[in-house]
Amino acid sequence: MGPLGCVPVVRLLSGTGGCDDDLNQLAIGLDDAIKPMLTGLTSRLHGLVYSLGNFYDQAMDNFAHPMAFGKSFILQHIVVI
């Protein structure tokens, strides 16, 4: 799961335009819980093939270094009116 605490509506509702660290920790916890669950399923469901990606770290790296990912327009802050 990606950084749930950094989706635009959460940032908008924060009042500061920043990410919600508590929601991000929940997303990390979900990712950590899914890994052993899938490992357990492969022992019971023979032939099960799956892929896990680390979208959270990828998204956070993209936020931190947008130019490295070809982003030429960078939204620095969300303005609450």
C-alpha positions as CSV (number, residue, x, y, z in Angstrom):
1,M,0.0,0.0,0.0
2,G,1.2,3.5,-0.7
3,P,1.6,6.3,1.7
4,L,-2.1,6.7,2.7
5,G,-1.3,9.7,4.8
6,C,0.0,11.6,1.8
7,V,-3.0,11.4,-0.5
8,P,-4.3,14.8,-1.5
9,V,-7.5,14.8,0.5
10,V,-5.6,13.9,3.7
11,R,-3.1,16.6,3.1
12,L,-5.9,19.1,2.4
13,L,-7.7,18.2,5.6
14,S,-4.5,18.4,7.7
15,G,-4.6,22.2,7.6
16,T,-0.8,22.3,7.0
17,G,-0.7,20.5,3.7
18,G,1.5,17.9,5.2
19,C,1.2,14.1,5.3
20,D,-0.4,12.3,8.3
21,D,2.3,10.1,9.9
22,D,-0.3,8.0,11.7
23,L,-2.0,7.0,8.5
24,N,1.4,6.2,6.9
25,Q,2.3,4.0,9.8
26,L,-1.0,2.1,9.3
27,A,0.0,1.6,5.6
28,I,3.4,0.3,6.6
29,G,1.8,-2.1,9.1
30,L,-0.5,-3.5,6.5
31,D,2.4,-4.1,4.1
32,D,4.3,-5.9,6.9
33,A,1.2,-8.0,7.7
34,I,0.5,-9.1,4.1
35,K,4.0,-10.7,3.6
36,P,3.7,-13.5,6.1
37,M,0.0,-14.1,5.2
38,L,1.0,-14.6,1.5
39,T,3.8,-16.9,2.5
40,G,1.3,-19.0,4.5
41,L,-1.1,-19.2,1.6
42,T,1.6,-20.5,-0.8
43,S,2.0,-23.5,1.5
44,R,-1.7,-24.3,1.4
45,L,-2.5,-23.3,-2.2
46,H,0.0,-25.2,-4.3
47,G,0.8,-23.4,-7.5
48,L,-0.1,-19.9,-6.1
49,V,2.2,-17.3,-7.6
50,Y,2.2,-13.7,-6.5
51,S,4.3,-10.6,-6.6
52,L,4.8,-8.0,-3.9
53,G,6.0,-4.6,-4.7
54,N,7.1,-1.9,-2.3
55,F,4.8,0.9,-3.5
56,Y,5.2,2.9,-0.2
57,D,8.9,3.4,-0.5
58,Q,8.7,4.0,-4.2
59,A,6.0,6.7,-3.7
60,M,7.9,8.4,-0.9
61,D,11.1,8.4,-3.0
62,N,9.1,10.0,-5.8
63,F,7.8,12.7,-3.4
64,A,11.3,13.4,-2.1
65,H,13.0,13.4,-5.5
66,P,10.4,14.3,-8.1
67,M,13.0,15.5,-10.7
68,A,14.7,12.0,-10.6
69,F,11.4,10.6,-11.8
70,G,10.9,13.1,-14.7
71,K,8.5,15.4,-12.8
72,S,9.0,19.0,-14.0
73,F,6.1,20.5,-12.1
74,I,6.3,20.2,-8.3
75,L,3.4,21.0,-6.0
76,Q,5.1,22.1,-2.8
77,H,2.1,22.9,-0.7
78,I,-1.6,22.5,-0.7
79,V,-3.3,25.8,0.1
80,V,-6.5,25.6,2.2
81,I,-9.0,28.4,1.5
